[in-house]
């Protein structure tokens, strides 16, 4: 069983063979919404103990890594831009090719893979990210091939590389409209038929959400969205916006939370210094949403936000649990 699970994950991440695997029946039932919930603080994990090294040698190495990263992306982006242009009449195929582009680009960031397993059929994948130099641990990969709405906390540019690589083929992204101005990545994002929303115009954002649901239903796609709506400046979890809940209600798809830890230390917002901080990715069991209703949107937001608070290390939790009260903002 251990070898089978490991092999299944690797097959789904390799360019040579994108094989379909059966989704496991392990789906979390919607939790009851408690009137009061006590959030237990956890001890800081190893990523909290990472020590910065801002000497000139590490900074120089970091600059070389970033330049190498973007040069590699230029090559893969050019190749897939041609593919996307050839597939302009077929939107769903452009979505899937965009996912394959992410898988290939993600493979350029890693070198060695070592497989272990945990009890309850969890699989850990330890990856040494070659170009960016970060040791990476991935947990809960048995939940990584669900047809679902994947949500992820966002505190670093590295999050985008990880999500590009680790979401299954057939996943459409939803991002802010300004993403088109990101060099290389933004233009390919649009070509891949992923969706953009105007956060300053609620009516336009709602139309984009409805368009996403229609595409999901018509082409059998999954969705990926950052529920915070923007990148955290200090790594601490921000309040969640309503969009991902409305998508779940309209589509009936389960929600798969992805917990990222350590990326805020590896590549901070506004910095050009990539530090070799350990990074962890953890998929949680899917949350069923087929019984969710529009009357309880704020309760669902709080429930999912609390799940993140429980699973994040102390350094990435909100400063106060009162922050969750703001999770209902649109």
N, C-alpha and C positions, 0 to 999 in steps of 0.2 A: 504493500500500500504506500509506503514511504517513497519508493522509487517511482511508482506510478504518478503520485502527486507532483513530485519534482519534475518528472518528464513532461507532464501536461503543461505545467507553467512555462517551462523553457520553450516548448513547441509554439506556444502562443505568442512568444516574444521574439521569435526568430524570423528573419526575412524569408528564409528558405521554405518555411512551412507554416502557414497561418491556418491551423486546423481547428475546427470547432470542437469544443468540449461541452459536456453536459453540465448544466448548472445544478449544483447540489440543492437538495430540498431544505437546506438550513436557512430558513428565513425567520427573522425575529418578528414576533407579533407586535402590533402597536401597543406601546406601554400605556398604562392608565396615567392620566394627568393628575398628579397629586396637587393638593391645594398648597402645600408647603413642602419643599424639598431641601434637605440639608446636604450640601456638597462637601464631601470629605476631601480635605487637602492631602496631597501625596508628597512624599519626600522627593526632593529633586533627583533626577536621574543623572546619568553620566554626562549627557549633553550640557547640563547646567554647569558642570565643573570645567568646561572647556576654557582654556586660557589663551587669550589673543597673543599673537606675536607680530608686532608692527614694525619689526626691523626692516632695513632696506632690502635685504636679500629675500625674505618671504614676499615682500611687496613686489619686487621685480619678477619673481617666479609667478606670482599671481597674475601680473600683467601679461606675461607670456602665455599663461594658460587661457586667459580670456581671449587674447588675439587668436590663439589656435582654435578655440571653441568657435569663434565667429567665422574663421576661414573654413572650418569644416562645415558649418551651417551654410555658408555661401555655396559650396559645392552641391550639397544635398538639396538646398532650396532651388537652385538653378535647374537641376534635373527634374524635380517634382513640379516646378512651375510649368515646364514644357508638358508634362503629363496632364496637369490640370487644364491647360489650354486645349489639349486634345479631347478632354472629357467635358467640355463646357455644356453640351446638350444633356448630360447625365448627372444631375445634382447629387444623387445618393452615392454614385461611384466616386465623385470628387470628395465626399465626406470620408469614405473608406480609404481612398488614396492618401488623404490628409492624415489619417490615423497611422497608415503604414509609414509615411514620412516621419511621423513622430517616433515610431518604433525604431526606425533606422537611425535617426539622429540620436536617440537615447542610447543606442548601442555604441555610438562613438564615444560616449562619456564613461564607458566602463571597461574593465580589463579582466579581472578574475572573478569567478563565481564559485562559492562553496555552499553546499547544501546540508542543512540539518533539519530536524523536525522536532516539534513540541507535542505534548500530550494534546488530546482532543483534535487530532489531525491537523494542527497548525503547522505551516511550513515556514521556516526562516530562510531567507536568501541573503547572503552576505556578499556585497559587491564593492569592489574598489573602483570608484569613479576615476578613470584614468586622466582625462583632460583637466577636470576641476579638482581632482585630488581628494575627494571626500569618501570615507568609508560609509557604506550605505547598508542598512538592514531593512528588509521588507518582510512583513508579517501578515498572515491572514489571506494569503493569495488564493485560497479556495473561494473567496468571495469576489475575485477580480474579474470574472467573466460572466457575471450576471447581466441580463438586460435590465438596466436600472438607471436611476438618476444618481450620478456620482457627485458628491459634494466634498469640498476640501478647504481646510483653513489655508490662509495665504499670507506669507510674511517675507517672501524673497523671490527674486527672479528665477532661482533654481526650481521653485515649485512648478513653473511652467514647463521646464524640461522634463521633470518627473511625470507630470500629468500627461504630457504628450506621449511619453513612452509607456506608461503603465495603464492607461485606459484601453479597453478592448477595441478591436476594429469594429467600426460601425457606431462610433460615439461622436455626436455633434456638440460643439462647444458654444457657450453663450458668454460673451465678453462685452465690455464697454466699447462704444463706437470709436473711441480714440485709439484703439489697438491698431487701426490701419496705418498709423504713423510710426509704428515700431519697425525699424529697418529689417528687411528680409522677412521676418516672422509675420509681421502684420499683413503684408501683401499676400503671402501664401495662405494665411488664415482666411482671408476673403475669398481667394480662389478656391479654397477647399470647401466653400459653401457653409462655413460655420457662421453663426449668427452674431450680430452686434446689436446692442440696445443703447438708446439715448437716455441716460439716467436723469438728465435734466428735464425730460418731457415724459411724465407718467403715462399719458395716453399712447405715445409712440412705443414706450417700453412694453405696455400691455399687448399691443399688436404684435410686437416681436415675440413675446412669450407664446401667444396663440399660434403664430407661424411655426415656432419650434415644436409645439405639441402636434400640429398637423403633420410636420415632417416625420416626427417620431412614429406616429401611428401609421402613416402611409408606407414608410420604408423600413419599419422594424428597427429603429435606431435606439441608442442609449443617449443620455445627456451628461455633460460635465459642467459644473458651475461652482464658482466661489461664493458661498452664501453671505460672506461679509461685504461683498460688493467692491472692495478695494483692498490694497495691501496694507497690512499692519506695519507701522514704523518700528516697533520695538519687539515684535514677535508675539505680543500678548493678543489673545483672542478678542476680536471686536464683536459688537452685536450683529446678529443675522438680519438680513432683509427678508422680505416676504416672498420674493420671486420663486425660490425653489419649492416652497410649499404649494403655491398655486400651480406650478408645473406638475407636482405629484398628484394633486387633486384632479387636474384635467386629464392627465395621462393614465393614472392608476398604477404607474410604475413604482416599485419599491425604491427606497433611498439607501444607498450604500455610503456611509461616512468613511472618508479617508483622513487619517490623522497624520499630519506631518510635524515632526519635531526636529529641531536643530538647524533648519534651513535659514532661520533668521541670524544665526551665528556664522553660517558659512558664507553668505553673501548678503550683506545688509543693504537696505534701501539707500540709493544715492552713493554707494561706495563702488570702487573699482578693485577692491582687494578681496579676493576669494580666499577664505581661510579653510584649512583642512578639518573642519569640525565634523564630528559624526552626525549622520542624518538617519532618521528612522521614518519608515512609512508603514502604517498599519491600517489594513482594511477591517472594518467592523461588519458584523452580520447585517444583512439587509433588513430594513424596517418596512413592514407592510403598510401601505397607504390606501388600499382600495376601499377602506371604510371611512377615510377622512372626509370631513365636510368643511365648507367655507365658514361655518359659524365658529370654528375653533382654531382658526389660523394662528392666532397669537400663542395659544397653548402648545401647538405643535412646534412652533419656532423655539419656544422655551425648552421643550422636552429635548429637541435635537441639540440645542446649544448646551444644555446641561450635560449631555453625553460627551461632548467635546471637552467641557471643563473637567469632567471626571477622568478623561484619558490623557489630557495634556500634562506635561511636567509643570512644576510650580512656577518656573520662570515664564511660561507661556499662558498661564491662566489669567483671566481678567483681574485687575488689581482688586476689585470688589465684586462680590456676587451680585451686587445691586446693578452692575452693568447689564445683566441679562434682562432687566426691565426694559432696556432700550432695544431689545431684539425685534420688536414688532414694527420698527420704522420701515417705511417703504423705499 
